[in-house]
Structures are given as C-alpha cells and as structure tokens.
Amino acid sequence: AEQLGSKARLLLCGQQLGAAKAALQARLVREPDSLEALEVAADIYQECGDLAAAERHARRYVDVARRKGDIGDLRYALYTLADILLDRGKLDAATEVDYEADSLHLLKKIKLKTTSS
C-alpha cells in the first residue's frame, strides 16, 4: 500500500503528473477508504494546482478519518484540508477547520495526561 503513495510522489517529483494521478486513481478504486491514498491524492492535486480536486480528496480524507475514529489521523486530515482551503482563498473555512484540528490536539493531550495520572 505504501508503495503506491511513494510511487505517485516519485512520479510527481519527476514531473510525470498524468502518471502520478493515474497511479492514485487506480489505488483509490481498489481502496477508496485508504487514508494514505487520500492524503497523497490531496497533496498531489494541491501540488499540481488542481485545488478543487485537492479539496475533494481532502474532504473525503477527513470523512474517512472521522469514521475510523483515530484522533491523530483526523487531526492530520483536518490540517491537510485547512491548508488546501487556505490555498483556495477560503480563509474563514480554513480557520474553522484548523481550529477543529487544534481542539483535537488539545483533547489528545488531556486524554494522555489523565490516563498517565
């Protein structure tokens, strides 16, 4: 699974954008709920300047992470979405998403502190 994300990133670095997108789309067809593939897709489309597609993949990344219930994954997905929203000029939406991610970070710290006490 990790290889396809790495392959897509390598293709992107080599300016083989079409091949990178094709590798990602094939993986997303096979594994539509892969957090790693959704993260890479959001990153690659953002790098390519297709911010609408980047946002679409980032929102799916957030939805899947929220469903899976891991605070760390969700926080990272939210930060990814906030960054893309910022690139799109959606400052209010980016701020709101970033605030949610920061709140999760604080919640995780509180949980760690109470379980170690």
C-alpha positions as CSV (number, residue, x, y, z in Angstrom):
1,A,0.0,0.0,0.0
2,E,2.8,2.4,0.9
3,Q,4.5,1.8,-2.4
4,L,1.7,3.4,-4.4
5,G,1.8,6.5,-2.4
6,S,5.6,6.6,-2.8
7,K,5.3,5.8,-6.5
8,A,2.9,8.6,-7.0
9,R,5.1,11.0,-5.1
10,L,8.2,9.9,-7.2
11,L,6.2,10.4,-10.4
12,L,5.2,13.9,-9.2
13,C,8.8,14.8,-8.5
14,G,9.7,13.6,-12.0
15,Q,7.0,15.9,-13.4
16,Q,5.1,12.9,-14.6
17,L,1.8,14.3,-13.4
18,G,-0.5,12.2,-15.5
19,A,1.2,9.0,-14.4
20,A,1.0,10.1,-10.7
21,K,-2.7,10.9,-11.0
22,A,-3.3,7.6,-12.8
23,A,-1.5,5.6,-10.1
24,L,-3.5,7.3,-7.4
25,Q,-6.9,6.8,-9.1
26,A,-6.2,3.1,-9.6
27,R,-5.4,2.8,-5.9
28,L,-8.4,4.8,-4.8
29,V,-10.6,2.5,-6.9
30,R,-9.2,-0.6,-5.1
31,E,-9.0,1.1,-1.7
32,P,-11.5,4.0,-1.5
33,D,-11.1,4.3,2.2
34,S,-7.3,4.3,2.3
35,L,-6.2,7.2,4.5
36,E,-2.7,7.2,3.0
37,A,-4.0,7.2,-0.6
38,L,-6.5,10.0,0.1
39,E,-3.7,12.1,1.8
40,V,-1.4,11.6,-1.1
41,A,-4.2,12.4,-3.6
42,A,-4.9,15.7,-1.8
43,D,-1.2,16.5,-1.7
44,I,-0.6,15.7,-5.3
45,Y,-3.6,17.6,-6.7
46,Q,-2.6,20.6,-4.5
47,E,0.9,20.4,-5.9
48,C,-0.5,20.3,-9.4
49,G,-2.6,23.3,-8.8
50,D,-5.9,21.5,-9.1
51,L,-7.2,22.8,-5.9
52,A,-10.8,21.7,-6.5
53,A,-9.7,18.1,-6.8
54,A,-7.3,18.5,-3.9
55,E,-10.2,19.8,-1.7
56,R,-12.5,17.0,-2.8
57,H,-9.9,14.4,-1.8
58,A,-9.1,16.2,1.4
59,R,-12.7,16.3,2.4
60,R,-13.0,12.5,1.7
61,Y,-9.8,12.0,3.8
62,V,-11.5,13.9,6.7
63,D,-14.7,11.9,6.3
64,V,-12.9,8.6,6.3
65,A,-10.6,9.6,9.2
66,R,-13.6,10.7,11.2
67,R,-15.4,7.4,10.6
68,K,-12.3,5.4,11.6
69,G,-12.2,7.3,14.9
70,D,-8.5,7.9,15.4
71,I,-7.9,11.4,16.7
72,G,-4.4,11.6,15.2
73,D,-5.5,10.6,11.7
74,L,-8.4,13.0,11.9
75,R,-6.3,15.9,13.1
76,Y,-3.8,15.4,10.3
77,A,-6.6,15.1,7.7
78,L,-8.1,18.4,9.0
79,Y,-4.8,20.2,8.8
80,T,-4.4,18.9,5.2
81,L,-7.9,20.3,4.4
82,A,-7.2,23.6,6.1
83,D,-4.0,24.1,4.1
84,I,-5.9,23.5,0.8
85,L,-8.8,25.8,1.8
86,L,-6.2,28.5,2.6
87,D,-4.7,28.0,-0.9
88,R,-8.2,28.4,-2.3
89,G,-8.6,31.7,-0.5
90,K,-11.3,30.3,1.8
91,L,-9.8,31.9,4.9
92,D,-12.9,31.5,7.2
93,A,-13.4,27.9,6.3
94,A,-9.6,27.2,6.7
95,T,-9.6,28.9,10.1
96,E,-12.6,26.9,11.3
97,V,-11.1,23.5,10.2
98,D,-7.7,24.5,11.7
99,Y,-9.5,25.3,15.0
100,E,-11.1,21.9,15.0
101,A,-7.7,20.2,14.4
102,D,-6.1,22.2,17.2
103,S,-9.0,21.3,19.5
104,L,-8.4,17.6,18.8
105,H,-4.7,18.1,19.6
106,L,-5.6,19.5,22.9
107,L,-8.1,16.7,23.6
108,K,-5.5,14.1,22.9
109,K,-3.1,15.8,25.3
110,I,-5.8,15.9,28.0
111,K,-6.6,12.2,27.5
112,L,-2.9,11.3,27.7
113,K,-2.5,13.3,30.8
114,T,-5.5,11.8,32.6
115,T,-4.6,8.2,31.6
116,S,-1.0,8.5,32.8
117,S,-2.0,10.0,36.2
